[in-house]
Amino acid sequence: MTINQSGWRPERPESNTDAVPASFTGNKALMLEEALIFEIGDTSTTGVDIAGATGCASRLGCLARTAPIGLPGLSEPETVRHYTRLSRQNYAIDLGLFPLGSCTMKHNPRLNEKMARLPGFADVHPLQPVDTVQGALGVINELAVWLIKLTGMHGVAMSPKAGAHGELCGMLCIKAALEKRGEGHRKVVLVPESAHGTNPATAAFAGFTVEDIPANAAGRIDTDALKARLGPDVAAVMITNPNTCGLFERDLKEISDAVHAVGGYVYCDGANFNAIVGRVRPGDLGVDAMHINLHKTFSTPHGGGGPGSGPVVLSEALSPFGPLPFTTRDAEGHFQLIEEETAGDDHPDTFGRMTAFHGQMGMFTRALTYILSHGADGLRQVAEDAVLNANYILRSLETTLDAPFAESGPCMHEAIFSDHGLAAGFSTIDIAKGLIDEGFHPMTMYFPLVVHGAMLVEPTETESKAALDQFIGALRSVAERAKAGDAALKTAPHFAPRSRLDETLAARKPVLAYREPPMAAAAE
Ligand SMILES: *Cc1c(COP(=O)(O)O)cnc(C)c1O
């Protein structure tokens, strides 16, 4: 082992693992192999030692199951080990730096968790009478006020459950506003080439037609091309700021003014708000709607598609069209929930409802905890440190990897590299797989599409200099190998439980159900 200035680093083994015979168990030291529960469990084993109930007749009648359910059984310790082993095959923000660009994989402070677990928050039910959940509604309201203040907007829809869901909310507001004006015929939504795939998908889902706007050589929107396309058929533009090349769209105000002048609306994809929180208010740039991914900027966990949260801030023009329910505070300081039954004639323009209840309460509690523990000045520091860390990565690696926009000035919260200059036959995927052997989750790859073989690295502000140096060292080492044409990199990862998988096949033909292998021939 060596200690270098970038922290602890094991020496690269002389040979790869092919030179060492496989272990008897298939385990690689503490990296344990794990079979499917169907393969290790059997229907006769159970971790439960309670006898079946007697003396109570089933009320299921003819619906009662007659055949055994056939689920695999394990004893309690086997069950605990099975799921613990599986959990160890995952990478997590609590294990190390997670450089996924655009995803803002920052540390989730434990204080957030502590607050969210307080019984008064954790045990509330969305159908409780409003009188009994004043505190919870107070949290939603206070968070709403912070989001409005931080963005300089007029209102906020709290219920959307992810960034993409928020995009849909914003576009439905725009649609409702256009229809109210009798301009439902405006169908075109302009989306820059570098946009996240959810932007065009959302616009199409909401019934609009998507047209691409090209990027200029500096990685920003081609403002002239955008302006040239504006006209009476344009409903909106969807612009990500900072954009997915990690650059601030300096012309956004000019673009917004031009879009408004022709009667369109400006949707801003706020997934990258982390870079500007406390420094820039999107409302000042003429934005009409913007989602905020609480699981990005405000440190709530990114949980397997579950507990995301994507509130949407709205301009004065769009606020009346926002969805139900929302909270208000009456003259006595009581919080009210405005829903279909309570809206009366006061909110005729709402486009309706997006979710069964009020949004992700647990995420609201975490996000508000994060905001209050940082304060306004602390949030500003978040943006500054996130940008500083990304620029440190950009400048540390620009001589090793091609950095297409290095000349465009400092980046924002993420640094972008391309596969230009790698040895023939080597690509971004080889670098990503090599990083796995180094113990890192790969960066975002092949996105945005405007950069060939893109590698988008977002360190976030929660990484120390030592952690950044270690990551930079690892990425530099893997990149040097890819430039030198190191054949071992083509079959990386070597130290992971599985080596290189056919990702296309896995995505196109996923095997999602266990099928018992055919019985071995009895005669044998
Ligand atoms: C993450 C992201 C989204 C989608 O947000 P989800 O919360 O994952 O639905 C949209 N646009 C950009 C630029 C993103 O980074």
Ligand as a Chemical Component Dictionary entry (heavy atoms), coordinates in Angstrom:
data_LIG
# 
_chem_comp.id                   LIG 
_chem_comp.type                 NON-POLYMER 
_chem_comp.pdbx_formal_charge   0 
_chem_comp.three_letter_code    LIG 
# 
loop_
_chem_comp_atom.comp_id 
_chem_comp_atom.atom_id 
_chem_comp_atom.alt_atom_id 
_chem_comp_atom.type_symbol 
_chem_comp_atom.charge 
_chem_comp_atom.model_Cartn_x 
_chem_comp_atom.model_Cartn_y 
_chem_comp_atom.model_Cartn_z 
_chem_comp_atom.pdbx_ordinal 
LIG C1 C1 C 0 -32.603 14.554 -12.962 1  
LIG C2 C2 C 0 -33.002 15.389 -14.111 2  
LIG C3 C3 C 0 -34.329 15.413 -14.585 3  
LIG C4 C4 C 0 -35.402 14.472 -14.093 4  
LIG O1 O1 O 0 -35.604 14.502 -12.719 5  
LIG P1 P1 P 0 -36.168 13.223 -11.929 6  
LIG O2 O2 O 0 -36.334 13.733 -10.552 7  
LIG O3 O3 O 0 -35.138 12.167 -12.075 8  
LIG O4 O4 O 0 -37.465 12.830 -12.579 9  
LIG C5 C5 C 0 -34.650 16.299 -15.587 10 
LIG N1 N1 N 0 -33.720 17.099 -16.135 11 
LIG C6 C6 C 0 -32.429 17.096 -15.729 12 
LIG C7 C7 C 0 -31.447 18.025 -16.362 13 
LIG C8 C8 C 0 -32.029 16.220 -14.712 14 
LIG O5 O5 O 0 -30.757 16.201 -14.317 15 
# 
loop_
_chem_comp_bond.comp_id 
_chem_comp_bond.atom_id_1 
_chem_comp_bond.atom_id_2 
_chem_comp_bond.value_order 
_chem_comp_bond.pdbx_ordinal 
LIG C1 C2 SING 1  
LIG C2 C3 SING 2  
LIG C2 C8 DOUB 3  
LIG C3 C4 SING 4  
LIG C3 C5 DOUB 5  
LIG C4 O1 SING 6  
LIG O1 P1 SING 7  
LIG P1 O2 DOUB 8  
LIG P1 O3 SING 9  
LIG P1 O4 SING 10 
LIG C5 N1 SING 11 
LIG N1 C6 DOUB 12 
LIG C6 C7 SING 13 
LIG C6 C8 SING 14 
LIG C8 O5 SING 15 
# 
